[in-house]
Amino acid sequence: MAARADSVDPNSREHMLLFVLLSSALTGIAANKLAPGFRLEPRPTNPPTVPAPPIDLAKSVPGSDPVDVKREYLTWANEKYPSALENLLQLVRKNLNAPDRDEAIINALQFDDDDKSKTPSDLDAKYLARSIVLMWYLGAWYEPAELKALRKDPKRVPTFRVVSPKAYTQAWALRVAQAHPMGFSEMQFGYWTRPPNPRVDFT
C-alpha cells in the first residue's frame, strides 16, 4: 500500500522537527536537550522582534546527536499508531508560531474522555501523547489502550515493553534523578566519591 502524501515519514527532516517540538511540549524538556543540535530558524533576536518572524522548518535543524534515540521513538510511534501520530504532528504545525506553543499543544490534549465534542481520533492522539511521554522518560512503550484503561481501573498494572537497548540507556527519568541505568553509565569511574553535578548538567 502506498503511503499517503500527508503520512509521517521518520526520515523526513520536517517531521522530525515537529516530533521534537511535540516531545518537548509533552515532557517539559527543552528541545535542544532531547535532540542535541536542535535549532529553529530564524533564531530569536536580542531585543526580540515583535511580532516574531514565522518559523522556517526548511531552514531549521533537527539535531545531529550520535545517539539519535529520537528517530527510534518517532519510528516506533509511527509504526504503532500512524494516524494518531499524524494528528499530533498536525497539532504542532497548527501552533508552530503560537505565542506559547507548548501551552497550546498541552491545552489541546487536555480534555475529558466523555467530551462529546471530541472524536475517536482526538482520543487516540491524547493517549498516544501520553505513551510518547513515558517513552522519553522510561525508554519503554506503554500501549495507549493500556493507559486509557487506567481511567476505569486505576489499580491495574499496565504492561510495557522496553523500546531498545539504546532507549534503556537514555531514559530521562534517570537523568532527572541524576542516576544511570543498571549496567550502564557515562560517568567516569569513581564519580560516587564526589558531590553530584548540578541537575542542569543532566537535563
N, C-alpha and C positions, 0 to 999 in steps of 0.2 A: 504494500500500500504506500503510495507516495505521500510524503509529508506535506501538510498544508503550508501555505505561504507564510501564515502567521504563527506556525508552531514553534516551540522553543528548540533552539539548537545550542547544545552545550559548548560548541566550538565557535559560536558567534561572539565577537567582541562586545557587541551591543547588549546581547542577552546576559553576558557575564557581568557587565557593568550594572545592569538592572538588578541582577540577583544579589550582587554585593550590597547595593543600596537597600534592597529589601531586607537582607540579613542584618545589616547594621541597624535598621529601624526596629526590627523584631527583637534583637538581642541587646540593644543598647551599647554595643561595642563599636567603636569608630571603624569606618570602612577601611582606612589605611592600616588598621591593626588586623582585621580579618584578612585583608589582602595587601600585604606589604608592597608598596609601589603604586597603590591605587591613587588616582588623581582625576578630578573632574576639571574640564576646561569650559570656559575660561576660568582661570584661578581668581579667587577673591582679591579685590584691590584694597589698598590702605591709603586713604579712607575708602570705605566701601562705596561702590557705585549704586546710586538709587534712581530707578529700580535696578536690581542686579540683572546683568545680561543673561539670556537664556542659556542653559547648559547645552553644550555641543557634544553629544555622545560620540560622534565620529572622530573627535579630536581627544577625547578623554582616554585615560589609561586604566585598564582593569587590574593592573598589578603583574609583577613578574617574579613572584617568590618561587623558589625551587621546590617547596613542598606542594604547593598548589592544591591543597585539600578542598578549596572552594570548587574546583572543577568536579571532583568526586561527588560533592554534595549536590551540585547542580544536576549532574548526570543521574544520580540516584533518584532525586525528586522527580526528574523528567520521565524516567523510566517507569516510576510507580504511578504518578498522577499528572500526566502531561497537561490535561485541560485545566486542572486547578492551578498548576504552576503557571500556565499561560495567563490565567486570570490575575494571579498575584503580580506578575511582571507588568501586566497592563495597568494595574493599580499604581505601581511605581511610576510608570510612564505618564500616567494621568496627573500625578502630583510631583513630577520631576522638578518643576520650578515653583512649587508652593512655598510660601514664607517659612513654614515649618513642615518640611517634607515628612520627617519621621512621625510627627504627631498626626498628620493627615492619614498616613498609612495605618497607624495603630487604631485611630478612631474608626476607620472604615471596617476594621476587622473585629471590633468590639461590639457585639450585639447578641441579644438573647436568641437561642436556637428556635424559640417559638414565635419570633418576629415574622408576621405574615407578609411583610414587605420584602423579605429575603427569599431568594431562590435556592434550590438544592446546590447549584453551582457556588453560590455565596458561602453556604455551609462547608462545602468541600474545600474552598480556599481558606476559610477560617481555621479549619483543623489541620490542613497541610501546613499553614503558617506555624502552628504550634509544634508540629513534627520537625520543622526546619530549625526552630529554636533549640529543641532538645538535641538535634543532630550536631549543631555547633557546640553546645555546652558539654554534651556527653559522648560525642563521637558515635552515637547509637541511633538506630532508626526505630521509632515508635509509630506504628500504623495510625493514621488519623482516625480510623474507625475505633481503635482501642481507646484513644483519647476521648473520643465522643462518648463512648460507653461509660466513662468515668462520671459523666454528668448524672446518670441514673443510678450508678453503683459506685460511689466514691471509694468503697473498700476493696474493690477488685484490684489486682496487681497486673498492670499491663505488661504484655510480653514485649521484648525488644531484640534487636539484632545489631551487633557491632558492625558498622559500615565497612571498615577495612582496618588493617594494621596501622596504616597511616592515620586514620581518623582516631584510633585508640590513643595514639601519642599526642594528638593535637587538641584534645578536649579542653574547651575553655573553662570549664568548672575547676579544673586543676590549676590553671593559670591564675584564676581569680583567688584561689586558696593558697597561691604561692607554693604549689606542690608539683609532683610529677607522677605519672602512672607507674605502677609496679613493673619493674624490669626495664625501664627506660628513663633516661634523664639527659638533658642538655647542659646540666650544671657540672662544673669542674669537681673532681674528686676532693673531698674534704670540705665541701660547701657547708656542711652541718656544723662546723666549728665556728662559723662566722655569723654575725647578725644577718637576717634575710634582707635582700634588696628591697627597695620601695616597691609597692604594688604596681606603680606605673611602669616599672621595668618588665612586668609580666603582662600587663594589659594595655 
